[in-house]
Amino acid sequence: MKKIISLFTLILLSITGSKAQIIESKITTSGQCEHCKETIEKNIRFEKGVKKVAFDEKMHVVTVKYDETKTNLKDIQIAISKLGYDADSISADPKAYEKLNACCKKKK
């Protein structure tokens, strides 16, 4: 009987311990137009663990809701940089930046 109770407790703890932890973070980015919005939202939505993504082009902020058990803020920032945009302190990937439309590039 003790073994059954112990097994049941272990199963219950493993189910409870793996519960999704949804976090909301805001990432400042160099994106600035409707095309940037479309690119960021379309691509980041498919990153593992991302539940919701919204880009405010006027504020240059990406708001991301994600499952902390599947991804983290740093990985999402890196994914944004690989699209060609700065993401907080992570600079845009130079090759991806060069492929952006002219309207998406930083004003000099």
Contact map, one row per residue, 1 for C-alpha under 8 A:
111110000000000000000000000000000000000000000000000000000000000000000000000000000000000000000000000000000000
111111000000000000000000000000000000000000000000000000000000000000000000000000000000000000000000000000000000
111111100000000000000000000000000000000000000000000000000000000000000000000000000000000000000000000000000000
111111110000000000000000000000000000000000000000000000000000000000000000000000000000000000000000000000000000
111111111000000000000000000000000000000000000000000000000000000000000000000000000000000000000000000000000000
011111111100000000000000000000000000000000000000000000000000000000000000000000000000000000000000000000000000
001111111110000000000000000000000000000000000000000000000000000000000000000000000000000000000000000000000000
000111111111000000000000000000000000000000000000000000000000000000000000000000000000000000000000000000000000
000011111111100000000000000000000000000000000000000000000000000000000000000000000000000000000000000000000000
000001111111110000000000000000000000000000000000000000000000000000000000000000000000000000000000000000000000
000000111111111000000000000000000000000000000000000000000000000000000000000000000000000000000000000000000000
000000011111111100000000000000000000000000000000000000000000000000000000000000000000000000000000000000000000
000000001111111110000000000000000000000000000000000000000000000000000000000000000000000000000000000000000000
000000000111111111000000000000000000000000000000000000000000000000000000000000000000000000000000000000000000
000000000011111111100000000000000000000000000000000000000000000000000000000000000000000000000000000000000000
000000000001111111100000000000000000000000000000000000000000000000000000000000000000000000000000000000000000
000000000000111111100000000000000000000000000000000000000000000000000000000000000000000000000000000000000000
000000000000011111110000000000000000000000000000000000000000000000001000000000000000000000000000000000000000
000000000000001111111000000000000000000000000000000000000000000000000000000000000000000000000000000000000000
000000000000000001111100000000000000000000000000000000000000000000111000000000000000000000000000000000000000
000000000000000000111110000000000000000000000000000000000000000001111000000000000000000000000000000000000000
000000000000000000011111000000000000000000000000000000000000000011110000000000000000000000000000000000000000
000000000000000000001111100000000000000000000000000000000000000011110000000000000000000000000000000000000000
000000000000000000000111110000000000000000000000000000000000001111000000000000000000000000000000000000000000
000000000000000000000011111000000000000000000000000000000000001110000000100000000000000000000000000000000000
000000000000000000000001111100000000000000000000000000000000111100000000000000000000000000000000000000000000
000000000000000000000000111110000000000000000000000000000000111100000000000010000000001100000000000000000000
000000000000000000000000011111000000000000000000000000000001110000000000000000000000011100000000000000000000
000000000000000000000000001111100000000000000000000000000001110000000000000000000000111100000000000000000000
000000000000000000000000000111110000000000000000000000000001000000000000000000000000111000000000000000001100
000000000000000000000000000011111001100000000000000000001001000000000000000000000000110000000000000000011000
000000000000000000000000000001111101100000000000000000001101000000000000000000000000000000000000000000010000
000000000000000000000000000000111111100000000000000000001100000000000000000000000000000000000000000000110000
000000000000000000000000000000011111110000000000000000001000000000000000000000000000000000000000000000000000
000000000000000000000000000000001111111000000000000000000000000000000000000000000000000000000000000000010000
000000000000000000000000000000111111111100000000000000001000000000000000000000000000000000000000000000010000
000000000000000000000000000000111111111110000000000001111000000000000000000000000000000000000000000000000000
000000000000000000000000000000000111111111000000000000000000000000000000000000000000000000000000000000000000
000000000000000000000000000000000011111111100000000000000000000000000000000000000010000000000000000000000000
000000000000000000000000000000000001111111110000000000100000000000000000000000010010000000000000000000000000
000000000000000000000000000000000000111111111000000011100000000000000000000000000000000000000000000000000000
000000000000000000000000000000000000011111111100000000000000000000000000000000000000000000000000000000000000
000000000000000000000000000000000000001111111110000000000000000000000000000000000000000000000000000000000000
000000000000000000000000000000000000000111111110010010000000000000000000000100110000000000000000000000000000
000000000000000000000000000000000000000011111110011110000000000000000000000000000000000000000000000000000000
000000000000000000000000000000000000000001111111010000000000000000000000000000000000000000000000000000000000
000000000000000000000000000000000000000000111111110000000000000000000000000100100000000000000000000000000000
000000000000000000000000000000000000000000000111110000000000000000000110000000000000000000000000000000000000
000000000000000000000000000000000000000000000011111000000000000001111110000000000000000000000000000000000000
000000000000000000000000000000000000000000011111111110000000000111100010000000000000000000000000000000000000
000000000000000000000000000000000000000000001000111110000000000111100000000000000000000000000000000000000000
000000000000000000000000000000000000000000001000011111000000000111000000000000000000000000000000000000000000
000000000000000000000000000000000000000010011000011111100000011110000000000000000000000000000000000000000000
000000000000000000000000000000000000100010000000000111110000011100000000000000000000000000000000000000000000
000000000000000000000000000000000000100110000000000011111001111000000000000000000000000000000000000000000000
000000000000000000000000000000000000100000000000000001111111110000000000000000000000000000000000000000000000
000000000000000000000000000000111101100000000000000000111111100000000000000000000000000000000000000000000000
000000000000000000000000000000011000000000000000000000011111000000000000000000000000000000000000000000000000
000000000000000000000000000000000000000000000000000000011111100000000000000000000000000000000000000000000000
000000000000000000000000000111110000000000000000000000111111110000000000000000000000000000000000000000000000
000000000000000000000000011110000000000000000000000000111011111000000000000000000000000000000000000000000000
000000000000000000000000011110000000000000000000000011110001111100000000000000000000000000000000000000000000
000000000000000000000001111000000000000000000000000011100000111110000000000000000000000000000000000000000000
000000000000000000000001111000000000000000000000011111000000011111000000000000000000000000000000000000000000
000000000000000000000111100000000000000000000000011110000000001111100000000000000000000000000000000000000000
000000000000000000001111000000000000000000000000111100000000000111110011000000000000000000000000000000000000
000000000000000000011110000000000000000000000000111000000000000011111111000000000000000000000000000000000000
000000000000000000011110000000000000000000000000100000000000000001111111000000000000000000000000000000000000
000000000000000001011000000000000000000000000000100000000000000000111111000000000000000000000000000000000000
000000000000000000000000000000000000000000000001100000000000000000111111000000000000000000000000000000000000
000000000000000000000000000000000000000000000001110000000000000001111111101100000000000000000000000000000000
000000000000000000000000000000000000000000000000000000000000000001111111111100000000000000000000000000000000
000000000000000000000000100000000000000000000000000000000000000000000011111110000000000000000000000000000000
000000000000000000000000000000000000000000000000000000000000000000000001111111000000000000000000000000000000
000000000000000000000000000000000000000000000000000000000000000000000011111111100000000000000000000000000000
000000000000000000000000000000000000000000010010000000000000000000000011111111110000000000000000000000000000
000000000000000000000000001000000000000000000000000000000000000000000000111111111000001101000000000000000000
000000000000000000000000000000000000000000000000000000000000000000000000011111111100001001000000000000000000
000000000000000000000000000000000000000000010010000000000000000000000000001111111110000000000000000000000000
000000000000000000000000000000000000000100010000000000000000000000000000000111111111111000010000000000000000
000000000000000000000000000000000000000000000000000000000000000000000000000011111111111001111000000000000000
000000000000000000000000000000000000000000000000000000000000000000000000000001111111100000011001000000000000
000000000000000000000000000000000000001100000000000000000000000000000000000000111111100000011001100000000000
000000000000000000000000000000000000000000000000000000000000000000000000000000011111110000011111111100000000
000000000000000000000000000011100000000000000000000000000000000000000000000000011111111000111000100000000000
000000000000000000000000000111100000000000000000000000000000000000000000000000011001111111110000000000000000
000000000000000000000000001111000000000000000000000000000000000000000000000011011000111111110000000000000000
000000000000000000000000001110000000000000000000000000000000000000000000000010000000011111100000000000000000
000000000000000000000000000000000000000000000000000000000000000000000000000000000000011111100000000000000000
000000000000000000000000000000000000000000000000000000000000000000000000000011001000011111110000000000000000
000000000000000000000000000000000000000000000000000000000000000000000000000000001000111111111000000000000000
000000000000000000000000000000000000000000000000000000000000000000000000000000011111111001111101100000000000
000000000000000000000000000000000000000000000000000000000000000000000000000000001111100000111111100000000000
000000000000000000000000000000000000000000000000000000000000000000000000000000000001000000011111110000000000
000000000000000000000000000000000000000000000000000000000000000000000000000000000001000000001111111000000000
000000000000000000000000000000000000000000000000000000000000000000000000000000000111000000011111111100000000
000000000000000000000000000000000000000000000000000000000000000000000000000000000011100000011111111100001000
000000000000000000000000000000000000000000000000000000000000000000000000000000000001000000000111111100000000
000000000000000000000000000000000000000000000000000000000000000000000000000000000001000000000011111110000000
000000000000000000000000000000000000000000000000000000000000000000000000000000000001000000000001111111011000
000000000000000000000000000000000000000000000000000000000000000000000000000000000000000000000000001111111000
000000000000000000000000000000000000000000000000000000000000000000000000000000000000000000000000000111111000
000000000000000000000000000000001000000000000000000000000000000000000000000000000000000000000000000011111000
000000000000000000000000000000111011000000000000000000000000000000000000000000000000000000000000000111111100
000000000000000000000000000001100000000000000000000000000000000000000000000000000000000000000000100111111110
000000000000000000000000000001000000000000000000000000000000000000000000000000000000000000000000000000011111
000000000000000000000000000000000000000000000000000000000000000000000000000000000000000000000000000000001111
000000000000000000000000000000000000000000000000000000000000000000000000000000000000000000000000000000000111
